[in-house]
Amino acid sequence: MPKMEFPGDTVWEFHVAPCVKKPYRTLQRLKIYVNDFLVISCEVDRSVLVKFTLPKEVLNRVGENWVRLWHPDSLQPSTIMKSNDARDISIWLKSIVVRTACKSESLHNSSDEHSFHWEGKTEGHPSAHLGRGWAREDTPRGVRLWMVGDDSEVCLPPLSKKLTGKLSMDISPFILLPYRTVQRLSIEINGHRVDQLDLSTKRNVTILFPSALLSETEQNLVRFHHPDYIIPDDVVGNSDRREVATFLENLYIDFSRETRHDEAEADISLRDLMLRFESLGQNCEFGLVQRRAGADPLGLFRWSSTAISSILRGIKSEFKDIGAADSIVVETAPSREFMVREKTYGLFYHTWIFEGQANAEEIRARETKKLLFLARKFMTDLEDGEKVLLYKHDPRLNDAQLMELKDGIRNVSNNPILVVSIANNEPPGLVVDVGDNVYLAYMDRFAPSQNAYDFSFNCWVQICLQTVAMIEARKSGCVVPE
């Protein structure tokens, strides 16, 4: 396309119709690139208007602009019907319209909002936003949108980091007793996992997308991972070869400049708050809390299950020999994720890499380098003395264990120490200053072992806010009420 001199962002409208012929081809996949910039990915099963807003930075205002359409599912009419037409046909491009974005459509507008709504009772296939992994089914009660295969994707345009996203959906798992009793579902935004669910019945799911996870220059990808799909024909012999996992009755994704969080409010941003803390374990729960708040710091123990004695032994030796090749054992979890067991200091942790994405030797080589780096970073954080060292433990630490933890850290550092336990008679959210820059906090509950993502986010934020406030008050010489 020729040089374009639009003053700001532009709206692009592609009116397309797919070449489909049941049962040979039920949809056409389509990706649209502008100047090698992927702006949208979708599946088209009928004539539809594909519309997106393009950031002004993408357009070439000096020379030509290249638009590339990727459509790999072409058909030759001569192979499926009585025809001499041997052309490879994919999609009929009826029209392209490019125009200046109005105020409400601009990605650089201070009042920018974006919404994606789909309701099965009233609307059809939202093709312009759907990537791979979806199947439509018409029922007497309306349209069902099935998640099929391992993954389903919703592709959204670039979005301002000043926005906060909220996803809400009514979702039902495909269950066949006794063959399948639960469907696992994880939800990601741009590769960052924000929730994980075990679905056994219909439920409403509502989650937040922190602004830190959004991209202002590339498409934003919402990914649903559902590895427990069923092929009905394999179980009941009904000729249905779809790989079905769950289905939606509705899906709402909204991005707005609302600064309140549904679960907590704070003057300090949640991301900055969570970056004040360094997790020491006992497991990965606080690491997931940080991720929910949009913070993904690198941490030696963030995803690890490690005993206090091993942590203190590592601090004392400055983690000598950590990551030695013969000390790293790569294991495979039931979820097909690679887990790493580091034998020298007893670390056992997530890699967030699954079978098919790498092999055990590649994981081992990567973890050797990573552990050395993270150990050096951890010791540097101890030297700086600013990070709040958070240790979660259930059951509670006894007095001897608490003293062991404090003394082991105080030998090298004066970092604040926060030990988090389940409340007994204490009110949930309480933080107590026990002296020597050590704080005890009490949660209403921890996440259950069978679903680490089911944590009490509001209570976690409350104790983190209170701990930081108490630390800052001590620094300024204020008296903090116990």
N, C-alpha and C positions, 0 to 999 in steps of 0.2 A: 504494500500500500504506500502511497506517496507520503511526503513530509506532512506532519500534522502540527498545527500551531494553536491548539486549544490552550486556553489560559490556565486551566487547572485539571482536576480529575475528569475522566471521561466515562460515560456509560456506553457499554457495548451490548447490542441485542442481535443474537443469531437466531433466525427462525429456521429450524431444521426439522426434517422428517426422516425417520430411519427406514432402511430397507429391511423388513422383517417378513418372515414366512414361517408360520408354525407348522410342524414342530421343529423345523431346521434351525431357525433363528428367531428368538423371541425379543431380542433387544440388540442395540448397538452401543458399544462403549465409545465415549468421546472425550478427548482432552483438547483444550485450546491453549495455545502458547502465543504470546505476543512478545516479539524480540527475545525469544528463548525463555520467557518468564511464564511459568505455568500458572494460569489464572483460574481454571476451573476443570474439574473432572467429574463426569456424570455418565449415567446409563440412560439411553433414550429408547422408549418403546412405543412412542407415538409422536405425532407432530407437536412440537413444543417450542416455546420461546426461551432460549438460554440467555440470561441477562446477568451482567456483572459490572462492577465499578472498577476501573483501572486507575491505579495511582499515577499522578502526573509525571513522576520520575521515570516511569517505564517507557514512555513515548519518546521517539527520536524526533526532535524538532529541527534537525539539520538535514538528515537524509531519509531513506526509505524505512518503513516499518514492516517487519515481517510477521505475518500471522500464519501459524501452523496448526492444522487440525489433525490429530492422531485418531485413527478409526480402524482398528485391526481386524474387525469382524466382517469383512466384505463377503458378499455372496455373488456367485455366477448364476444368473437366472437359468442358463441352459442346463445346469446340473440338478435343478429342483423342479423344473416344469418343462413343458414342451415349448422350447424357445431356442432360437439360434443366437441369443444374446450371450456372448462369452465375456462381457465386461465384468470387472470386479467392482461391484456397487456396494456402498456402505450407507451413505447419508445424503439426502437431497438438501442442499443449502438453498433455501428459498430467498433469503435476504440477509443483509448485514446492515445494521444502522449504528453509527457512531455519533454521539452528541455530547455536548458539555454537561457534566453532572450538575443538577440543581443543588441548592443548599443542603437539602435533607439527604442527598445521595453522596455528597462528597466525603471522602475519607479524611480530609483535612479540616472539616468543619467542626467547630467546637461543640456543636450540639448533636454530633453524629450518633446515630443509633442503628442497630441492625437486628432484624428478626427473621427467624425461619419457623413457620408454623405449619403443621400438617395434622389434619383430623380425618380419620378414616370414614366417619359418618357423612362428611360433607365434601371431601376433596379427593381427587384422584392421586396419581403417582407424581410426587414432587421431583420430577426428573432432573431439573436444572441444578439441584443441590446434591443429588445422590451419586456417590461413587460406586465402588464394587460392593457385592455382597448383599443385594436386596432382591426380593421377589414379591410381586403383587398378587393378591388373591381377592377376587370379588366374592362376597358372601351376602346372604339376605340382610345382615345387620350392617353392612357397609364394607369398606375396603380394609383388608388386613395387609400390613407391610411386614413381610417375614425377613428376619436376619438369616442368611444362608451361608454355608461354608464356615471358615474360621473367623473371618473378619467382615464387618460392614462399615462403610465410610460415609460421612456427610462432609461435603466440601464447601467451605464458606470463603467469602472474599477476604482480602486484607482488611484488618480492623485496627483502629486506634488503640494504643496501650492505655489510653485514659478510660477505656470501657471495662466493665465487669460483666462476665457472661453467666447466664443461668440456664440450665437444661432441666426440663421436666418432661416425663413421659409415663404413660400407662403401658406396662409391658407384661407379657405372659410367657412363661417358658413352655417349650414343647416337651411334655413328660409322657413316657410310656412305661408304666409299672409292669414288672419289676426291672425292666431293662434300663431305664433312666429315671432317677428320682429327683435329680437336680440339674440345673443348667448354670454353669459358671459364666459370669459376664464381667469383663473389665472395660473401663471407659478411659480413653486418652484424649488429650488435646495437644496436637503437635508433638506427639511422642512422649508426653508426660502423663503418667497414669494418675487420674484424679479420683477414681473409685473402683471398687471391686465388690461384686455381689454374688451370692449363691441364691438362685431363684428356684423355688419349688412351687409357688403359687403366683397368681397375678398380684402386682403391686405397683404403686406409684413411686417413681424415683425422681428425686430432685437433688441436683448438685450444683456447685459453683465452679466457674472457670475463672481463676484469678487473672487479672490484667497482665501480669508478668509473663503469662504463657502465650499471649497473643502475638501474632506477627503483623506488622504494619506494611510489609513489602511483599509478602508471599501469601498464597492461599492458606487458610486455617483449616486443618484437617481434624475432624472429630472421628475417632476410631473406636468401634465396639469389637472387642475380641471375645468370641464365644466358641471355645474349642470342643464343646460336648454335643455338637450337632448330631442329628439322627437321620439316616436314610430310611424312611418308613418301609420301603419295599424289602429291606434286609430283615425287618422285624416282623411285619404283618403280611408281607407278600401282596401289596396292593398296587404294584407297578409305579409307585411314586418314588422317583430317584432323586428328588431334591434333597439337599443337605440342610435340613431345617433345625434351627436352634430356638429362637424366640420370635414372637410377633408383637408389633406395636398397634395400639388403638389410636394413639396420638403421639405427637412429638413437638415440643416447643423449645426453641433455642432463642434466647433474647440477650442482646448486648446493649447496655445502656451506661450512662455516666452516673448512675446511682452509686454513692460511695459507701452506703451502709452495707454491712454483711448480714446475711440472714441469721448467722449464728453468733456473731460477736461484733462489737464496735470498739474502735480504739483511735486515739489521736495519732499514734504511730502506725504506719502501714503494717499489715500483718506480715508481709514479706520481710521488712526490716526487723520487725520484732523477732521472728523466728531465726534470723541470721545471727542474733546475739547469742544463740545457744549451740553447744557442741554436745551431741549425744554420745554417751558412753555405753549404751545398751539399756536394759537387759535384752531387748530385741529391737525389731525395726519399727515399732509403733510410732515413736516420736519422729523418725525419718519420714514416715507417711504423713504425719501431721504437718511437718514443714512443707512437704510437697503440695498438700492441699492448700496451703497458704501462699503458694507461688514461689517458695524458696527451695532451691536444690543445691545446698552447699556440699562440697566434697568433705567426707569425714571418714576416718579410719574405722570407727565403730558404728557409723550411722545405720548400716544395714546388718549389723552383726549381732550374734548371740555370744556373749563372752563373760566369763566369771570375773569377779572383782580381783581375785588373786592374780589372774593372768594379766589384767590391765595394769595392776601395780607393778608386777614383775617387768612388764614391758617398759613402763615409765622409768623404772630404776636402771634398766640396762640400755635405755634409749632405743629399745626395739632392735637390738643387735640380732642379725641373721634373719630378720623377718622377710618372708617372701622367698627364701631359698627354694630352689626348684624341687628338692626332695621333700619339702615340708608342705607342699600344696597338693591337695587331693581334690579333684573335680568330680562331683556327684551329680546325678540327675534326679530332680524332684518329680513326684507324681504329675505335676503340672507341665512337665517337660522342660522346666527352667533349669539351667546349670547353677548349682550351688558350689561354693568353695569352702573347704575345710583347711585352715592353716594350722598345722600341728604344733609349731613352736610356741605360739601364744594362745592357742585354743580358740581362734576366731572361726565362726561358722556363719556365712553370709550369702546374701543374694547377689547375683550378677546381673539380673534382668535381661539375660540373653537366653534364648530358647534353642532347642534342637532344630537344626536346619539353618540357623543363623551363623553358627561357628561350630568348630569341633573342640574336643577336650584339650588337645595340645595347644590350640590357639588361645583358649581361655587361660591355660596355665602360664603361657608366655606373657600374656597381657597382665595377669594378676601379679606376677613377679615384679614388674615395673611399677604397677599401680600401688602395691603395698609399700614399697620403698618410698615412693613419693608421699603417700598419705601419712606414713610414720614420721617423716621429716616435717610435714606440715603440722601434725599434731604437736610435736615437740616445740615447734616455733610458736604455736598458739599458747602453749604453757609458758613459754618465756615472756610472751606479750602480757599475759595475765588478765586479758579483757573478757574472753569468752566465758559464758556461764556453762560449767560442766554439768550436764544433766544425766542423772542415773535413775532409771525407772526400775522398780523391783517389786515383784509379787511372789511370795509373801514379803512383808516388811523386813528391812534390815534390822537386826538386833543392835544393841548398843555397841557390842564389840566389833561387828562388821562396819558400822558407821564410823567408828573411831579408826579402824584399819583403812577405810577409804580416805578419810580426811587426812590422816597422817601421811599416807603414801603420796598424796598429791601435794601436801604442804612441804614435803622434802624438796620439791623442785619448783613450786609455783604457789601463788596466792590467788589463783582464779576463784571466782565465786563457785560454790558447789550447791546444786539443787538435787535433792533426793525425793523422788515422787513415789507415793504409795497409795493404796486404796484407803479411803476414809472409813473409820469405824464409828466412833462417837463424834469425830470432828465434822464440821460442815464441809461439803465438797467445795473445792476452790480455795480453801484456806492455805496460806503460806506463813510459816513460822520461822523467824530468825533465831537460830540456836547459838549464834556467836561464831567468831572466827571466820566470818564470811561464808557460813554454811546455812542453808535454808531447807526446811522440810515442807513438802506440799502434799495435798491430799486430793485425790481424784474421786469422782462419783463411781467410776468404773474404768477398767481397761478393755481394750478390744478382745473379743473371744478368740481363742486359738484357731478356730475354724474359719474366721473371717477377720483378718488383720485390718481391713479397711473400715470396720464398724467401730470406730473409735469415737470418744466423746470430745469432738472438736471444740465445742464451746467451753468446756471445762479446761481443756489444755490451754486455750488462749487466755482464759481468766488467770490461771496460775502463772503463765509466762508474763503477762502484763503486771501482775502484782509483784512478782519477783524482781523485774527490772525496776519498777517504781521504788521498791525497798532498797535495792542496790544504789540507785541514784540518790535517794534520800540520805543514805549513810555517807556517800561521798561528799554531799553538801553539808553534812553536819546536822541534818534534821533528825528529830526523834521520830521513829516509826512506831506506831502503836502495835503491840503484840496481839 
